[in-house]
Amino acid sequence: MQQITASLYQISLGVVNVFVIKDTKNGLTLIDTGYKGSSEKIVSAIRKAGEDPLTIRQIILTHCHPDHAGSAAAFNAEWGIPVWAYYQDVPLLAKGSAGEVPIHLSPGVINWFIYHLFIKRGSSAIDPVIVDRSLTSKEVLPIAGGLQVLHTPGHSSGHIALLLQQERVLIAGDLCANVAGLDFSTVYEDRRLGVQSILEVARLDVEKAVFGHGKLLAPRANEKLAAKFSAL
């Protein structure tokens, strides 16, 4: 696990990142679960870092696409870990659907390559999972001194980002990406709405940002988000 802040760690699964929040009083929180079949790799990374996977208290999903929610059902069934998700995604997760509206490819060679290699040929289905806690926008979860839920639609209608308030770090999910520089995520249901969500987040006090795809953005992540996307 790569340490990002005192309480936030990143696990790279190759094409996608998942995150672990360590709360000394309340155990671990897993943010996203990667594709189906990723649970063993995640558990191995947690153990290698000297942590006990049995202390994972909950999984929070940024959205229900297969590369983020693909192993949620396995964790829930095999480890008994409750799953939390934004309320709009609850019915989709229950029936194993990653989404029900068309997605649109973002411009750029890298996005074209990723789309045709991983997304176009892949299934939009996931193993169904029942959500234990339905989240709402702006609520603050009692995790690591305050974890705020931010509804950030665009990539998908139920997409959320998460703000670790004390450490001023944004877990952006697929709000955008930072693979070969800060840019759009590969696909959006509504890219214009996605830009609005990015700019709303950019108004917050965010020093660092981490992404489902790509590397850490720091320092003054909010300013860099605003500079990149305000003209769009």
C-alpha positions in Angstrom: 0.0 0.0 0.0 1.3 3.5 -0.9 0.8 5.9 1.9 -0.9 9.2 0.8 -1.6 10.9 4.1 -1.5 9.8 7.8 -4.7 7.8 7.3 -5.1 7.2 3.5 -3.4 4.5 1.5 -3.6 3.6 -2.2 -3.5 0.0 -3.6 -2.8 -0.2 -7.3 -4.5 -3.1 -9.1 -2.9 -2.3 -12.4 -5.6 -0.5 -14.4 -7.5 0.8 -11.3 -6.7 2.0 -7.8 -8.6 1.3 -4.6 -8.0 3.0 -1.3 -7.8 2.2 2.4 -8.6 4.6 5.2 -7.0 3.7 8.5 -8.8 5.0 11.6 -7.0 4.1 14.8 -10.3 3.9 16.7 -12.6 2.5 14.0 -10.5 0.1 11.9 -10.1 0.1 8.2 -12.5 1.4 5.4 -12.0 0.1 1.9 -12.9 2.5 -0.9 -13.9 0.6 -4.1 -13.0 -3.0 -4.8 -11.6 -3.2 -8.3 -12.7 -5.7 -10.9 -14.2 -9.1 -10.0 -11.5 -11.4 -8.7 -9.5 -8.5 -7.0 -10.3 -9.4 -3.4 -7.2 -11.7 -2.9 -4.8 -9.0 -4.2 -6.4 -6.4 -2.0 -6.3 -8.6 1.1 -2.6 -9.5 0.3 -1.6 -5.8 0.0 -3.3 -5.0 3.3 -1.6 -7.9 5.1 1.8 -6.9 3.5 1.4 -3.5 5.0 1.0 -5.1 8.5 -2.8 -4.6 8.8 -5.5 -7.1 9.4 -8.2 -7.5 6.8 -10.6 -8.6 9.5 -10.5 -5.0 10.7 -12.2 -3.7 7.5 -15.4 -2.2 8.9 -17.1 -1.2 5.6 -16.7 -0.8 1.9 -17.6 2.5 0.3 -18.2 2.4 -3.4 -17.7 5.6 -5.5 -19.9 4.1 -8.2 -21.0 0.8 -9.5 -18.9 0.3 -12.6 -17.2 -3.1 -12.9 -13.7 -1.8 -12.2 -14.8 -0.2 -9.0 -17.6 -2.5 -7.6 -16.6 -5.8 -9.2 -15.4 -7.5 -6.0 -17.9 -5.9 -3.6 -20.2 -8.9 -3.6 -17.2 -11.3 -2.9 -16.0 -9.2 0.0 -19.5 -9.0 1.4 -20.2 -12.8 1.0 -16.8 -14.1 2.0 -15.8 -11.6 4.7 -19.1 -10.3 5.9 -18.1 -6.7 5.2 -21.0 -4.3 4.8 -21.2 -2.3 1.6 -22.1 1.4 1.6 -23.1 3.3 -1.6 -24.9 6.4 -2.8 -28.6 5.9 -2.7 -29.0 6.2 -6.5 -26.7 3.2 -7.0 -28.4 1.0 -4.4 -31.0 -0.6 -6.9 -28.3 -1.0 -9.6 -26.0 -2.9 -7.2 -28.9 -5.1 -6.0 -29.6 -6.3 -9.5 -25.9 -6.4 -10.6 -26.1 -3.6 -13.1 -23.2 -1.1 -13.7 -25.6 1.4 -15.3 -28.5 1.7 -17.6 -27.8 4.8 -19.8 -25.4 5.1 -22.7 -21.8 6.1 -22.0 -19.8 8.5 -24.2 -16.1 8.3 -25.0 -13.9 11.2 -24.0 -11.5 12.7 -26.5 -7.9 11.7 -26.7 -5.7 8.8 -27.9 -5.3 7.3 -24.4 -9.0 7.4 -23.7 -9.6 5.7 -27.1 -7.1 3.0 -26.3 -8.5 2.3 -22.8 -12.1 2.3 -24.1 -11.4 -0.2 -26.9 -9.1 -2.4 -24.8 -11.0 -2.6 -21.5 -14.5 -1.1 -21.7 -16.0 -1.8 -25.1 -15.3 -5.5 -24.9 -16.1 -5.8 -21.2 -19.4 -6.7 -19.5 -21.5 -4.0 -17.8 -22.7 -6.6 -15.3 -21.4 -7.1 -11.8 -22.2 -9.7 -9.1 -25.3 -8.4 -7.3 -24.8 -7.1 -3.8 -27.2 -5.6 -1.2 -26.1 -2.3 0.1 -26.1 -2.0 3.9 -26.0 1.7 4.1 -27.4 4.2 1.6 -25.4 7.4 1.5 -26.6 11.0 0.8 -24.7 14.0 -0.5 -22.9 16.3 2.0 -23.3 13.9 4.9 -20.2 13.5 7.0 -19.3 9.9 8.0 -17.5 9.4 11.4 -14.3 8.0 9.7 -10.8 9.4 10.2 -12.1 12.7 11.8 -14.8 13.2 9.1 -15.3 11.8 5.6 -17.7 13.9 3.6 -19.8 12.4 0.8 -19.9 14.5 -2.3 -22.4 13.7 -5.1 -20.4 14.3 -8.3 -22.6 13.1 -11.2 -21.4 13.0 -14.8 -19.2 9.9 -15.1 -22.3 8.2 -13.8 -25.5 9.5 -12.2 -24.8 8.1 -8.8 -21.0 8.9 -8.7 -19.6 10.2 -5.5 -16.2 11.6 -4.4 -15.1 11.5 -0.8 -13.3 14.3 1.1 -11.1 13.5 4.1 -11.7 16.8 5.8 -8.9 16.9 8.3 -6.3 16.0 5.8 -7.8 18.0 2.9 -7.6 15.0 0.5 -10.1 14.1 -2.1 -10.8 10.6 -3.1 -12.1 11.4 -6.6 -13.1 8.1 -8.0 -13.7 8.6 -11.7 -14.7 12.3 -11.4 -11.7 12.7 -13.7 -8.3 11.0 -14.1 -4.6 11.7 -13.8 -3.0 9.0 -16.0 -0.8 10.9 -18.4 -1.6 14.3 -16.9 -4.9 15.6 -15.5 -7.7 14.9 -18.0 -11.2 13.5 -18.4 -12.1 10.0 -17.4 -12.4 7.7 -20.3 -16.2 7.7 -20.4 -19.0 9.8 -19.1 -22.8 9.5 -19.1 -22.9 13.3 -19.3 -19.5 15.0 -19.7 -20.9 18.5 -19.4 -22.4 17.5 -16.0 -19.0 15.9 -15.1 -17.2 19.2 -15.7 -19.7 21.0 -13.4 -19.0 18.4 -10.7 -15.3 18.9 -11.1 -15.6 22.6 -10.8 -17.8 22.3 -7.7 -15.1 20.1 -6.0 -12.4 22.6 -7.1 -14.1 25.2 -4.9 -13.3 23.1 -1.8 -10.1 23.3 0.2 -8.4 20.3 -1.3 -4.6 19.9 -1.0 -4.3 16.4 -2.5 -6.5 14.4 -4.8 -6.3 10.7 -5.7 -8.1 8.9 -8.5 -9.4 5.6 -9.6 -7.1 5.8 -12.5 -3.7 7.6 -12.3 -1.4 9.1 -9.8 -1.6 11.6 -6.9 -2.3 15.2 -7.7 -0.6 17.6 -5.2 -0.1 20.2 -3.9 -3.1 22.6 -4.3 -5.1 20.0 -6.1 -8.2 22.2 -6.1 -6.4 24.9 -8.0 -5.0 22.5 -10.5 -8.5 21.1 -11.1 -9.9 24.5 -11.6 -7.1 25.6 -14.0 -7.5 22.4 -16.1 -11.3 22.3 -16.4 -12.6 25.9 -16.0 -12.1 26.6 -19.7 -14.2 23.6 -20.6 
